[in-house]
Amino acid sequence: MVLKTNDASETRMGEVRYAIPMHICPTVAKYPEALTVEHGKVTGAWRVAARDH
C-alpha cells in the first residue's frame, strides 16, 4: 500500500493503519475469507464467494 501525506513525521514505521481500498477484485479472490474489524478488534470473517472462480 502506498501512503501519501503532507507531513511524514505524523506516521511512524510499523504503526497500524486501517484503509478502505477503492478496488480489491484482483486481490480479495486470493484469500478464502476477509476479516471484519470494529473498534480495532477482529469481529468476524466473511467467506469470499469469488474464491477459486
PyMOL commands that set and color helices and strands:
alter all, ss='L'
color gray80, all
select helices_A, chain A and resi 8-10+25-28
alter helices_A, ss='H'
color red, helices_A
select strands_A, chain A and resi 33-38+41-47
alter strands_A, ss='S'
color yellow, strands_A
deselect
rebuild
show_as cartoon
